[in-house]
Amino acid sequence: MLSRIADILVPAVGRLGVTVNARAELAPGSIIAANHTSLADPAIVLAALRRLGVSPVVLAAAGLWRIPVLGRALAHEGHIPVIRNDRRASDALDLAAKALEQGRLVLIYAEGGLPHRADAAEAPPGAFRSGLSRLAHRTGAPVVPVGQAGARRVTSGSTAKQLAGMATAPLRRPGLHVHVGAPLTLTGDSAARTAQAHRAVTAAWRTAADHLG
């Protein structure tokens, strides 16, 4: 349902373009790693993936499950809450591993949160946390890097600016772009695996940003 809703809403707030690396493959049981810049980008990435025939399980902040209607939808569809800065955060990786074993694709934001910036400009992905590396090492699942650009043109900055951005986006119709890179298998120790994933997602983001000029 979330992917369908995103596919309806995103074209109403911006002009979405999607490109795919010639070697890209969204195989069952893959981890999709995307950069996180705005409250709008999960919907943008889900809409792009739906165009490619994919509706992944999403790891998202546990606070979303406290929103009455949204929380029930997230739970019903098997999306995974992440309780940050809590020992229960590892439970999310257990659920993600199970979803991968069942052949689902899992979307993870390895930065673990939004950048603390007030402007709407593009910037490379921030530092990755260890969850992506640990999940890939534990399951052996390939990692598909996804880069999105333009989400901050929809909503970014202070609460007032975010609300204003969402309200005016249907009139402004900013350019949005998602690029899907070629899958890779992470190797080496945890730091090396994290660095490999970060480079790949950064390259995918750069391609997406280049398409927006």
C-alpha positions in Angstrom: 0.0 0.0 0.0 2.8 2.5 0.9 4.4 2.0 -2.5 1.1 2.5 -4.3 0.4 5.6 -2.3 3.9 6.9 -3.0 3.5 6.3 -6.7 0.3 8.4 -6.7 1.6 11.2 -4.5 5.1 11.8 -5.7 4.1 12.8 -9.3 1.8 15.4 -7.8 4.6 17.2 -6.0 7.5 16.9 -8.4 8.8 15.6 -11.7 10.4 12.2 -11.0 13.0 10.6 -13.2 14.4 7.1 -12.8 17.6 5.7 -14.3 19.1 2.3 -13.9 22.7 1.1 -14.2 23.2 -1.4 -17.1 24.3 -4.0 -14.6 21.6 -3.2 -12.0 19.5 -6.1 -10.6 16.8 -6.0 -8.0 16.9 -9.7 -7.2 14.8 -11.2 -4.4 16.6 -11.2 -1.1 18.6 -8.0 -1.9 19.4 -5.1 0.4 18.6 -1.7 -1.1 20.7 1.1 0.5 19.7 4.7 -0.2 20.8 8.1 0.9 18.6 10.0 3.3 18.3 13.8 3.0 14.6 14.7 3.6 11.3 13.5 5.1 10.2 13.3 1.5 12.8 10.9 0.1 11.4 7.6 1.3 8.2 8.2 -0.7 10.3 9.3 -3.7 12.5 6.1 -3.5 9.4 3.9 -3.1 7.7 5.5 -6.1 10.8 4.9 -8.2 11.2 1.3 -7.1 7.5 0.6 -7.8 8.1 1.8 -11.4 10.7 -1.0 -11.5 8.3 -3.5 -10.1 9.7 -3.6 -6.6 7.9 -3.0 -3.2 10.5 -3.4 -0.5 10.2 -3.8 3.2 11.4 -0.6 4.8 13.4 0.0 8.0 12.1 3.2 9.5 12.1 5.2 12.7 9.9 3.5 15.3 8.1 6.8 16.0 6.2 6.4 12.8 4.4 3.3 14.3 2.8 5.6 16.9 0.9 7.5 14.2 -2.6 5.8 14.3 -3.4 5.0 10.7 0.1 5.0 9.4 1.4 2.8 12.2 -1.3 0.1 11.5 -0.4 0.1 7.8 3.3 -0.2 8.5 2.7 -3.1 10.9 0.3 -4.8 8.5 2.7 -4.7 5.6 5.7 -6.0 7.6 7.8 -2.9 7.6 10.4 -2.8 10.4 10.6 -0.2 13.2 14.1 0.9 14.3 14.4 2.0 17.9 17.4 4.3 17.7 20.0 4.5 20.6 18.4 1.5 22.3 19.6 -2.0 22.8 16.5 -3.2 21.0 17.8 -1.6 17.8 19.4 -4.9 16.9 15.9 -6.5 16.8 15.4 -4.6 13.5 18.3 -6.4 12.0 16.8 -9.8 13.1 13.5 -8.9 11.4 15.4 -7.6 8.3 17.4 -10.8 8.0 14.2 -12.9 8.2 12.6 -10.8 5.5 15.6 -11.3 3.2 15.5 -15.1 3.9 11.9 -15.0 2.7 13.0 -13.4 -0.6 11.8 -9.9 0.3 13.9 -6.8 -0.6 14.8 -4.6 2.3 15.3 -0.9 2.1 17.7 0.6 4.6 19.0 4.1 5.3 22.5 3.5 6.6 23.0 7.1 7.7 20.5 6.5 10.4 18.9 9.9 10.3 18.5 13.2 8.5 21.3 15.8 8.0 21.3 18.8 10.2 21.1 21.5 7.5 18.7 24.3 6.9 19.3 24.8 3.1 17.8 22.8 0.3 21.0 22.1 -1.5 22.3 18.6 -2.5 25.2 17.1 -0.5 26.9 13.7 -0.5 25.6 11.0 1.9 26.7 11.4 5.5 28.7 8.8 7.5 27.1 5.3 7.5 26.3 3.5 10.7 27.2 -0.2 11.0 23.8 -1.7 10.6 24.0 -2.2 6.8 27.4 -3.8 7.1 26.3 -6.1 9.8 23.1 -7.1 7.9 25.0 -7.8 4.7 27.7 -9.8 6.5 25.1 -11.8 8.4 23.0 -12.7 5.4 25.4 -12.6 2.5 22.8 -10.6 0.6 23.9 -8.3 -2.2 23.6 -4.6 -1.7 21.9 -2.5 -4.4 23.0 1.2 -4.0 20.3 3.8 -4.7 20.9 7.5 -5.0 18.1 10.1 -4.8 18.4 13.8 -5.5 15.9 16.6 -5.3 13.9 15.5 -2.2 15.2 18.5 -0.2 13.5 20.7 -2.8 10.2 19.3 -1.6 10.8 19.6 2.1 13.8 20.6 4.2 14.9 22.9 7.0 12.8 24.0 9.9 9.3 22.7 10.6 7.8 25.9 9.1 9.9 25.5 6.0 9.0 21.9 5.7 5.3 22.6 5.9 5.7 25.4 3.4 7.7 23.2 1.1 5.1 20.5 1.1 2.3 23.0 0.5 4.0 24.7 -2.5 5.6 21.7 -4.1 2.5 20.9 -6.3 2.9 24.4 -7.8 6.7 24.4 -8.0 7.0 20.8 -9.2 10.7 20.4 -8.5 12.8 18.0 -10.3 13.5 14.7 -8.6 15.7 11.8 -9.6 16.5 8.3 -8.4 19.4 6.2 -9.8 19.7 2.5 -9.1 23.3 1.2 -9.2 24.8 -2.2 -9.8 24.7 -4.6 -6.9 27.8 -5.4 -4.9 28.9 -7.9 -2.3 30.5 -6.3 0.7 33.8 -7.8 1.8 36.4 -7.3 4.4 35.9 -6.2 8.0 33.0 -4.0 9.2 34.8 -0.8 8.5 35.7 -1.9 5.0 32.2 -3.1 4.2 30.7 0.2 5.4 33.2 2.1 3.3 32.4 0.1 0.2 28.7 0.7 0.7 29.2 4.4 1.3 31.2 4.8 -1.9 28.6 2.9 -4.0 25.6 4.9 -2.6 27.6 8.2 -3.0 28.3 7.3 -6.7 24.6 6.6 -7.2 23.6 9.8 -5.5 26.1 11.7 -7.7 24.5 10.2 -10.9 21.1 11.2 -9.7 22.3 14.8 -8.8 23.9 15.1 -12.2 20.6 14.3 -13.9 19.2 17.3 -12.1 22.0 19.5 -13.3 
